[in-house]
Amino acid sequence: MAHVDRTALAASTLNSKWWLDVNTSTYGSPTWTPVAGIMEFKASKETTTQDDSDFDGSGYKSSVATALAWSIELKLARKPTVASATAYDAGQEVLRAASDLLGTANRKDVRWYEITASGPVTETYRGYCTVSWSEDGGGMDAADTVTCTLTGQGARSTFAHPDA
């Protein structure tokens, strides 16, 4: 039996490695506005498969991937900015405002990427999405949070990491 070299793993990376920006300009000349106050970040990619079994499979079924979908669910802390006690984060406000609109006005260009000090800068994604915004509510002693869901419209792409 051949020896298999295994790469030793270093310290764990944390889920807090993700940053998300929303484009407030054009696709070709973007102006990236960061979204602050992210408490939870859940990016997902769903694969749709179809049965493509045939008699040549010796009784084994087979599936083929026919579509992909992506989405991001964010839990955001709604806090005023340090600069103004009467203003929320600019990135959050772009998403909140878009969630009140329909059609292409609800469509936003976003990018998300890992940003860990002295860590990997490998994963970077960009895509158009629709925006939904929902106040989480709670008791009088609960912190003010919202859930913002970004549902992909078409393919996500990769880009050169801002810090690479």
C-alpha positions in Angstrom: 0.0 0.0 0.0 1.4 3.4 -1.0 2.0 6.1 1.6 -0.3 9.1 1.3 1.1 12.5 2.2 -1.3 14.5 4.2 -1.1 18.2 4.7 -1.2 19.2 8.3 -3.8 21.8 9.2 -3.1 24.9 11.2 -5.4 26.9 13.4 -9.1 26.9 12.7 -10.7 29.7 10.7 -13.8 31.4 12.2 -17.1 32.1 10.5 -16.5 35.7 11.2 -14.0 35.8 8.3 -16.7 37.0 5.8 -17.2 40.6 4.7 -19.9 41.7 2.4 -20.1 44.9 0.2 -22.9 46.3 -1.9 -22.2 48.2 -5.1 -23.8 51.7 -5.1 -22.7 52.5 -8.7 -22.4 50.7 -12.0 -21.2 47.1 -12.6 -18.2 48.3 -14.7 -17.2 51.1 -12.3 -18.3 49.9 -8.9 -18.4 51.8 -5.7 -18.3 49.3 -2.9 -20.0 50.2 0.4 -19.3 47.7 3.2 -22.2 46.3 5.2 -21.3 46.5 8.9 -22.9 44.8 11.9 -23.0 41.3 10.5 -23.7 38.9 13.4 -24.3 35.8 11.4 -23.4 35.0 7.8 -24.8 31.9 6.0 -23.9 31.6 2.3 -25.4 28.6 0.5 -25.3 27.0 -2.9 -28.0 24.6 -3.9 -27.6 22.1 -6.7 -30.6 20.8 -8.6 -30.2 17.3 -10.0 -32.1 15.2 -12.5 -32.2 11.5 -12.8 -30.2 10.4 -15.9 -30.1 6.7 -15.2 -29.9 4.3 -18.1 -29.6 0.5 -18.7 -25.8 0.8 -19.0 -25.5 1.6 -15.2 -25.6 -2.0 -14.2 -28.6 -1.3 -11.9 -27.1 1.8 -10.4 -29.0 5.1 -10.6 -27.3 8.2 -11.9 -28.0 11.9 -11.5 -26.7 15.0 -13.3 -26.5 18.5 -12.0 -28.8 20.7 -14.1 -29.0 24.0 -12.1 -27.3 25.9 -9.3 -28.7 28.6 -7.0 -27.0 30.7 -4.4 -28.2 32.8 -1.5 -26.9 34.6 1.6 -28.7 35.0 4.9 -27.4 37.8 7.2 -28.3 38.5 10.8 -27.5 42.2 11.2 -27.2 44.3 14.4 -29.2 47.6 14.0 -27.0 50.1 15.8 -26.4 53.8 15.1 -23.0 54.7 13.7 -20.3 56.0 15.9 -20.3 59.2 13.8 -24.0 59.9 14.3 -26.5 58.6 16.9 -29.3 59.2 14.4 -27.9 57.2 11.4 -27.6 53.5 10.6 -24.8 51.9 8.6 -24.8 53.0 5.0 -24.4 49.5 3.6 -27.4 48.2 5.7 -29.4 51.2 4.5 -28.8 50.4 0.8 -30.1 46.8 1.4 -33.1 47.9 3.5 -34.2 50.5 0.9 -33.9 48.0 -1.9 -36.1 45.5 0.0 -39.0 48.0 -0.3 -38.8 48.1 -4.1 -39.9 45.8 -6.9 -38.4 44.5 -10.1 -35.0 45.6 -11.1 -35.0 48.3 -8.4 -34.8 45.5 -5.8 -31.7 44.0 -7.6 -28.3 44.7 -6.0 -24.8 43.8 -7.0 -22.9 42.4 -4.0 -19.6 40.8 -3.3 -18.5 38.7 -0.4 -15.0 37.5 0.5 -13.0 36.1 3.3 -10.9 38.5 5.3 -8.9 37.0 8.1 -5.8 38.7 9.3 -2.8 36.6 8.1 -5.3 34.0 6.8 -6.4 32.7 3.4 -7.7 35.2 0.8 -9.0 32.5 -1.6 -12.8 32.7 -1.6 -14.3 35.7 -3.4 -17.7 35.9 -5.0 -19.8 38.5 -6.7 -23.4 38.4 -8.1 -26.7 40.1 -8.5 -29.4 39.4 -6.0 -32.9 40.3 -4.8 -33.1 41.7 -1.2 -35.6 40.8 1.5 -35.5 42.5 5.0 -37.3 41.3 8.1 -37.1 42.8 11.6 -36.5 40.0 14.1 -38.5 41.6 16.9 -38.4 40.2 20.4 -38.8 41.2 24.0 -38.1 44.6 25.4 -34.7 43.4 26.5 -33.7 42.0 23.1 -31.1 43.6 20.9 -32.5 45.2 17.7 -31.6 42.7 14.8 -32.8 42.1 11.3 -32.6 39.2 8.9 -31.5 40.2 5.4 -31.8 37.5 2.7 -29.9 38.0 -0.6 -31.3 35.6 -3.2 -29.0 35.1 -6.2 -30.1 36.1 -9.7 -28.0 34.1 -12.1 -24.4 33.0 -11.7 -22.1 34.2 -9.0 -18.5 34.9 -10.2 -15.1 35.2 -8.6 -12.9 38.3 -8.6 -9.4 39.3 -7.5 -9.4 39.6 -3.7 -9.2 43.2 -2.6 -6.2 42.4 -0.3 -4.5 39.8 -2.4 
